[in-house]
């Protein structure tokens, strides 16, 4: 991990979960459609929060790429604690998918590590 570490990522992941939850509830005019302006408002808040912590979106992404398997599991847990949909079945499915994605990333990284070539003498 870099010097910023998971202690900065944790609140960022909480914010992501809260903003995704908010996205499902932003139908301001209650017409059943989410307007582009409503989505941009949520995205703008998210970007501002991330930039305030990391200085830039690329820096935040670099930090996220630096997370190991144990930290990723903790971040998934944090996300699942904050994420809340009115449809509990859908919420549970999305949370299950995050666990599966974490497992796939871990498996992919393990597999990729075996493809690294040894230096030729």
ROROBA-645609 format. One record per residue (C-alpha): y, x, z; residue in three letters. Coordinates in steps of 0.05 Angstrom, whole numbers, plus 32768, in hexadecimal, padded with zeros to 4 digits. Layout:
ROROBA-645609
YXZAla ...
***
This chain:
ROROBA-645609
800080008000Unk 804780167FF5Unk 807B801A802BUnk 808E7FD08026Unk 80477FB88034Unk 80267F768040Unk 80597F648076Unk 808B7F57803EUnk 80587F368010Unk 80427F048045Unk 80857EDE8048Unk 808A7EE27FFCUnk 80457EC27FF5Unk 805B7E8D8028Unk 80987E807FFDUnk 806E7E7A7FBEUnk 80417E477FDFUnk 807C7E207FFAUnk 809E7E207FB6Unk 80607E097F92Unk 805A7DD27FC5Unk 80A37DC17FB9Unk 80977DC07F6EUnk 80667D887F76Unk 809B7D5F7F9BUnk 80D97D6C7F71Unk 80D97D2D7F48Unk 81207D1F7F5DUnk 81297CDF7F35Unk 80E27CC67F45Unk 80D27CB97EFCUnk 808F7CDC7EFEUnk 80A97D177ED7Unk 80C27D5A7EF0Unk 81007D6E7ECAUnk 810C7DB57EB1Unk 814A7DBA7EDDUnk 81207DAA7F1AUnk 80EE7DE17F09Unk 81257E147EFBUnk 81457E047F3FUnk 81047E157F63Unk 80F87E537F39Unk 813F7E6B7F46Unk 81357E657F91Unk 80F47E8B7F8DUnk 81117EC47F63Unk 814D7ECB7F91Unk 811F7ECF7FCEUnk 80F27F037FAEUnk 812C7F2D7F95Unk 814B7F2B7FDAUnk 810C7F4B7FF7Unk 80F67F7A7FC0Unk 81357F877F97Unk 81157F707F56Unk 80DB7F487F3BUnk 80B97F867F1EUnk 80BB7FA67F64Unk 809A7F687F82Unk 80647F687F4CUnk 80577FB27F58Unk 804F7FA47FA2Unk 801F7F6B7F93Unk 7FF57F997F65Unk 7FF07FCA7F9FUnk 7FCC7F987FCCUnk 7F847FA97FDEUnk 7F4B7F777FE6Unk 7F547F6C8031Unk 7F9F7F608029Unk 7F937F327FEDUnk 7F647F078018Unk 7F9A7F04804EUnk 7FCF7EEF801BUnk 7FA17EB97FFFUnk 7F987EA08046Unk 7FE47E9F8051Unk 7FEE7E7A8010Unk 7FBA7E468022Unk 7FDB7E3B8066Unk 801E7E2B8046Unk 80077E068007Unk 80067DBB8010Unk 7FFC7D847FDDUnk 7FF97D397FE8Unk 7FB67D3A7FC4Unk 7F897D5F7FF6Unk 7F4F7D637FC5Unk 7F7B7D867F91Unk 7F987DB37FC7Unk 7F527DC87FDDUnk 7F3D7DD67F95Unk 7F7A7E027F89Unk 7F6D7E277FC9Unk 7F257E327FB5Unk 7F3C7E4D7F71Unk 7F697E807F94Unk 7F2D7E9A7FBBUnk 7F057E9E7F7AUnk 7F3F7EC27F57Unk 7F417EF47F91Unk 7EF67F007F8AUnk 7EFD7F097F3EUnk 7F367F3C7F47Unk 7F0C7F627F7AUnk 7ED07F627F4CUnk 7EFB7F767F10Unk 7F197FB17F35Unk 7ED57FC87F4DUnk 7EBA7FC37F06Unk 7EF67FE77EE8Unk 7EEF80207F19Unk 7EAA802F7EFCUnk 7EC780357EB6Unk 7EF5806E7EC9Unk 7EE180AD7EA3Unk 7ED380EF7EC5Unk 7EFE812A7EAFUnk 7EDA81567E7CUnk 7ECF819E7E91Unk 
***
